[in-house]
Amino acid sequence: MEKALVLMGCAIGAGLALIAGIGPGIGEGYAAGKALEAISRQPELKGDITSTLLLGVALAETTGIYGFVTGLLLIFVAPRIFLGML
């Protein structure tokens, strides 16, 4: 009974952690759209806008990567640790 409960909790937690990938995708798309608008208004600032965009996208992507790594840990590592405690 406890084993099934641990596995269920890890599976639900991993699924919730992987939902974290939605936020960076939406944010990066929005940022890219706004960067294109800014470049179309002031083409002479293309280099500055692009470098700022890439820095922002890299920072936003880290949250998705953290969610992905957390999901992988909950699927492959956590069940063994928790079942070893029982």
Buried (B, 14 or more C-beta within 10 A) or exposed (E): EEEEEBBEBBEEBBEEBBEBBEEBEEBBEEBEEEBEEBBEEEEEEEEEBEEBBEEBBEEBBEBBEEBBEBBBBBBEEBBEEBEEEE
